């Protein structure tokens, strides 16, 4: 389902305006989460923002070189709250830098399915 379609459905069913819907991005391997910027900067481009101790970079997957802003690459997340674990994770999630944040665009081709949607697929008999 496309994001616009999902947000339109949520707006219709719950009477929550699209510009007030906040999406969260995180994973069990991280101690921190990233949230949509819509409530802190209404009208600005929607992007994920994190706490000051966490950073996201968009890199060319094969080389690890940082992509120029706006170019699609793999997300690398640095989280200093991971004191008992790794400090950085290169994901198979695709994204691009948007201002001081990032936008998630999906998964790399052929990447293993991850996240909460797996449990939903199993429950619905699709997994």
N, C-alpha and C positions, 0 to 999 in steps of 0.2 A: 504494500500500500504506500502510495506517495505521501510525503509529509503534509502537503497542502490538503489532501483528502482526509487524512487522519485528523488534522487540526480543525478542519471544517466540521467533521463529525463530532468532535469533542465540544466545539463551540455550540453546535446545534443541540446536542444531548444534555450538556451541563451548563449552558449559558455562560461559558467562560470565553471571553473574547480571545481570539487568536494571539493578539499581542501580549496577553497575560499568561499564556501557556509556557511553562518553564520545563525544558528537557534537561535531564542529568546524564552525564557521561562518567562512568567509573568502572572499576573492575576489582575483583577480590584481591588481586595482586598489589593493589595500591591502598594507601591509607587515606588518600584524599580523593575528592570528586571535583568535577568541572560542571558548571551550570550555565544555561543560556543567560545572556546578558540583558534580556528584555526588560527586567524589572529595575535594574540599576541604571540603564541607559535607554529609556523608551525612545523609539524612533531611529536609533543607531542600528547599523547592520547586526543581525543576530549572529552571535558567536559564542563559543564556550570560553568561560573564564574560570580560573582556579584560584586557590589561596596563594599568598605570597611565597610560600615555601615549595610550590609545585610549578613546573614549567612544561610546556608542550613544544616540541619542534616537529616540523614536517621535513622529512628527508627522502632522498632518492634511495629506494630500498636496497639496491645492489651495492652502492658505494657508501651509503651513510652520510653523504654530503647534504648539507642543509639546502632545501629548495628555496628559490626566490619567492617572495610573497605572492600568493595567488596560484602558484603551481601545485598540482596535485602530487602527493607523495604519501609515504607511510608515516603514521604518528609515532613519535618517540616521547614518552612521558617520563619526566624526572620528578621524583617525589621524595623530599628530604624527611618526610614523616615515616618513611619505611626504614626505621632504625635497625630492625632485626631482620631485614631482607635486602633485596636489591634496590639501588637508588634510581635505576633507569630501566625502562622496558620499551623495546621496539615492538610495536603491535603490527598486526596484519590489517589494521583499520586504515582506510585512506582518508585523507583530509587535506585542507589547505589553510594557510595562515590568513586570517582576516583581522586586520588591525593588530591589537595586542592579545588576540585570542586565536581560536581556530574553529573550523567547521568540519564536522564529520560527514563524509560522503559515501561510506559503505565499506566493503571489505575487498582486499586484493583478490583477483581472479584465482579460483582454486583453493582459497584459504579455508581452513576448517571452520565450521560454524561455531560460534561462541556466544555466550551470554544467556540472558533470561529467556530469550525466544526459544531456546532448545527445549526447555521444560514445557512450554506451550505447545510446541510441535509434537512432543511425546504424548501430552494429554489429548491432543486432537487426532492422534493416530497417524501423524505425518512423519514421525521420526523413528 
